[in-house]
Structure formats: structure tokens, C-alpha cells
């Protein structure tokens, strides 16, 4: 965690509104808000969020991701002034498999929010555009959308070696190349992760997500020994889509034959920190957190 990072205190007398997707990240955010003495009203997205949230949050409803109007009404009734989003949504499933319509039944406010982006003449389903549309909808309804790391800044990784051995000269070259490619891809809002070995990019994350990218890498590079590089987008909006790793990331890299994970310091969320680092150590996987300045000093920048 950056020394300059401070904790955002929940608005006095008002619960924090949490929109929870998949994974342990929403659980850690809710736990931290409660630890600070705040209360949490949670909208748990069906098919994504964990039932564990029911025992942490002060109030919770299960809802489809398309019930934007219903979400806003629920938060208003609950007195929410600050809203935060945490956890993964399976975008490919929601947008392109038909499950958004069959299981999440979008309401009128959802259609008004996303209609121009998904059905208009100038369609644009990039993550930043969709999430910014949600943010603007909440802001216009009198609620501030906050970064989840504002409430739980300790989840952001520190700079340096987190576990494993220091990279050798060959690995350093892969890291430098991988960082440049990943940063460029992020700037195009395509994905945050790439895999690389011996200077050759093996796989690039797109809409399928990091886990699928890792699995595909294992199929393409059966010799193993490859590196995963995961970075933030240039000018990353910390309110949403922040790069995240955890125990499952380590397990998938290990199963697919990877040996190194490179992430961005102060811009990457590390969930279940102790368990993640323990599993990496046992598997012999190196995890290192670097920053843009590390590469600028070497004259390496994204294209």
C-alpha cells in the first residue's frame, strides 16, 4: 500500500452501498467497512456474489445485474450516499451468451443507461464506457461512486518482491517486453494481462478474462516457464476494473506451467494476501510488484 493512501471514512449515519460481483474482493471490502464501524447494504449479483456476504452485511438483496433502477431504489430506501463496486462480472456471459436477458431481465433504467452503448448506431461495449455509464447514473441519483480501495487501501500491493526469487537477465527481458505490451493493450481497453516466454507473447487477455488467458497459455506453451504480466490501464479509474489477483490466480498459473507473476504496485488488488503468497511460495512461483517508473528509468514505455 502506498504511504500516501488514506482510508475513506463511510458517510456518518449512512451505510455504504456495495454492489458485489464474483470472488473474495467484495467480502474483504465489506469486512473492512464493518471494521471501521460502518454499515453495509449490499446488492449481491446473482450467479456471481458469494453467500458469505449475508453474514457480513447489515442488509442484502440478491438481484440481476440488469436491475439498475431497482438497485438505485434499494440504496435510496437504505439511506446510501456512497456506492462502491467490487468483484468480477463475467462480461462475455452477460453480453454475448444471452444470459443478461434470460437471467437478469434488465429494467427500464438499465436500458436507458446502456441502450446507446449496446444498441445505438455508435455501439461501444468497452469496459470503461459501460462502467462510466453506471457511475454517471448513480451520480445523477445523488450517490457518489467511490473506489473500493478507498475503504480498503491495504488490499493494494506494495512495490517490490512479494515472494520468490529475483528475476534473472532472461526473465527481466520478458518482463520488460511484457510490461510494454500489456500497458499498450490496457490503453486500448482490450485487457490487462498478457503471457510471455523468451520474448514471444503467448496470449493476450480480451473479453474472456485473465483465467481463460492463463488456461489458453498452458495449452499453447506446454513446456511451461512462462510469465504473466498484469497491469492497470493508463490513467486507471480506481473506481472500477482494477487489476486483481488472489489464490485462484496462483493456482491457475501453477496448473498451466507458469513460473512468474508481474503486477503493478499501488494499482493492483491482492485478495487473501497471506494465502496467495503461501501458495505461490509452495508452488515456486515468483510474484513481483513493479511500477511505471521502474521501466521509465530503463527507457521502456508503452507504445
N, C-alpha and C positions, 0 to 999 in steps of 0.2 A: 504494500500500500504506500502510495506517495505520502511523504511527510506533510505535504500541503493540503491533503484531503481532509475534509471535515465532515462530520455527521450532520445530516439534515434532521432536525427535530420535527416530529409529527405536529401538525397544527393543533394548538391547545384546544381540548374539548371536542375534537373531531377525529374520527377514525381514519386510518389510511385505507384507500381503496386499492386492492390488489387484484389484477387480472392475471390468473395463473395458468400457464401452459405446462408442458411436459418437463419432467426432471426434478432434481432436488433444489434447484435455484430458488423457486418460489417458497419452498419450505424454509430455506435459510433467511430469505428476506423477511418473511412473516415472523420468524423466531426472533430476529434482531429488533424489529419494531416492537414486539412484545417485551423484549429485554429492556428497551429504553423506557418502558412504561406506557407505550401507546397501545391502541387497539386496532384491529384489522377486520375490515369487511372484505370478503373475498368472492370474486366470481371465478369459479373453477370451470375451465373449458372442458366440456365432455370429450372423452376419448383421449385426453391429454394430461390433465392435472392428477395429482396424487390424492388418494383418500386421507393420507396423513394430515393434510391441511385442516380437516374437520376438527381435529383435536387441538389445533393451534389457534385458529382464527376465532374471533369473537362471534362472527356471524358469517355464513357462507351459503351460496346458492350454486347449483350446477346449471350450466347454460351452454347452448350452442354458441359458437364464435360469431354467428351472424346476427345475434340479438342485440345489436348496438343500442337501439332505443331502449330496450328492456334493461340493459346494463346501466345506462345513464339514469333511468328512473329509480333503479335499486340503490345506486350510490346517493342520489339526491335524498331519498327517503331515509337513508342511513346517516345523513349529515356529512358525507365525504367532501373534503375540499382538495385533497391531494390524491392523485391516482398514479399507480406505477404498474408497469407490465414486466413480468418475469417468467421465464420458461419458454421452451421451444414450441412453435406451431409447425405442423407438418404441411408446409405450403403446397408441395406437389399434390398431396392428397386432397387438400382443401380446394385448390383451384382447378385441377385438371382431371380428377377422377370422378367428379360429380358428387362427392360426399358433402360439400358445402350445402348443396341444395337438398340432398336426401336426408342428411342427419342434423344439419344446423339451421335450416329454414330461415334465411335472412329476413329481417323485418324491414319496414319502410325506411327507417333511419339508416340501416345498413346499406340499402340500395342507393339512397341519396348520397351516402358517404363514398361508396366505392363504384357506383354506377359509371361515372365519367371515366374512371381509370380502367374498368374491366369491360365496358360495353360501348364506350364512346368512340367517336371517329379516331381520336388520338389515344388509343389504348396504351396503358403503361402500368404493368403489374410488377415493377421492381419493388423490392422490399422497402426502400426509403420512401417511395411515393405512397405506398399503401399505409405504412405506419405513420407517416406525417399526416395523412388524411384523417386517421383515427385521432391523433393528437389534436389536430385543429378542431375536430368535432367535440372533444371533451373540453377544450379551452373555451369554445363558444358556449358551452353549457355551464360555465362558471367553475370548472375544476382545472387545477394545474396538474399537468402530466410531468412527473418527476422521474429521474433516473433511479432504478432500483439500488444502484451503488451509492446514491445519496444517503440512503438509510442504512446500507451495509457496506461501507467502503473497504472493510477488512477483507472482502472477497476478491479485491483486485490484487494481482500478483506483484511482488517486489521485483526489482531488477536483479539479475544475476543467475548463478547456477542454483537451481532448486533441488535437483537430485541427479546423481550420475557423474560421469567423467567429463572433463573439459574436452571440447571438440579438438580433433587433430586438424592438420592442414587441409586434408582432403575434405573433411566434413565442413570445415569453415567455408570452403568454396561452394559447397552445396547450399549452405545456409545463406550465403550472400546472394547467390543466384535465386534461391527460393524466395527470399525476402522481397527481392526486386519484382519477381513475377507476381507473388501474392498481393503485394501492395498495388501493383498496376491493376490486377483483377478486381481488387476491392474498390479502387477508384472508379471502375466501370459498373459497380454494383452488381457483379456477377456472383461472387462468392468470396469467402475469407480464407480458404485453405487450399494449399497445393501440396503434392508429394513429389519428392525429387531424389535421384540417386545418380552419382557420377556425372553431374551436370545436366542430366536429362530429366525434364519434367514428366512424371509418370501419369498423374491425374490432377485434374482441376475440379474443385467443388463448384457446382452450379445449384440448381434448384433442389437437387436430391439431398443435399446436406452433407456434413462432414463424415458421418458414419458410413454412408454409402460410398463416398470418395475413398475412404480408408479401405473398405472391403474390395472395391474395384482395384485398388493398388496392389493388394495381396494377390489378386488373380493375375495381374499383369506382370508383377515382379516376384516370381516365386523364389528367387534367390534371397530375398529379404535385404535387410541392411539399409533401408531407405529412411528418409527424413520427412516428417510432417511439419510444415510451416503454416502457422495460423496467425493472422494479423488483423488489426482493425482497418476500417476504411479511412482514407484521408479525411480529416475533419469529422471523425466519427461522432455521431449524435449518441451520447451515452444514455439517452432515454430508452433506446431500443436497439435490438440486434447487436448487442455487444458480444464479441467472441467469448466462448465459454468452453472449458474442458473440465473433466472430472474422472472418476474411476472408470466409467464406461469407455471414455476415450482411450485411456491406457490399455484396457483390456482389448479393445479392438485393434489398436496399433500392434500390441504383442501378438495377437492371433494372426494378423496379416503380415508379420515379419518385419515390422518397423523397429528402429532402434533409437530414434531421436525425435523429440517434440520441441519445436521452437515456437514460442509465443511472445506476444508484445507486452512488455512491462507497463503497468499502470493503465492498460487498456484491455486487459483480458481477465475474465472472471474465473477463479479456480474454486469450484464447489467441492465439498467434502475434502478439504485440503490434506488432512493427515492421512486419510485412506488413499487418496490419489497418489501421494508421494510414497507411501508404503508399498503400494502395488507396483509403482514404477521401479522402485529400488529392488524389489524381489524379481522383477522381470528383466532387470539390467537395462532399463530404458532411461536415457538421459532427458531431462526437461530443463530447458534454459529459457529465461525471460530476457529479451533484448529490447532496445529502444531504437527509434529512428536515428538518434544521434550517434549510436554505435556504428551505423553504416555510413552516415554522412562524414564521419571522421575518416572513413576509408574511401571516400569519394563515390559511394554507391547510393544511388537514388532510384526511385521507381520511374519508369518511362512515362 
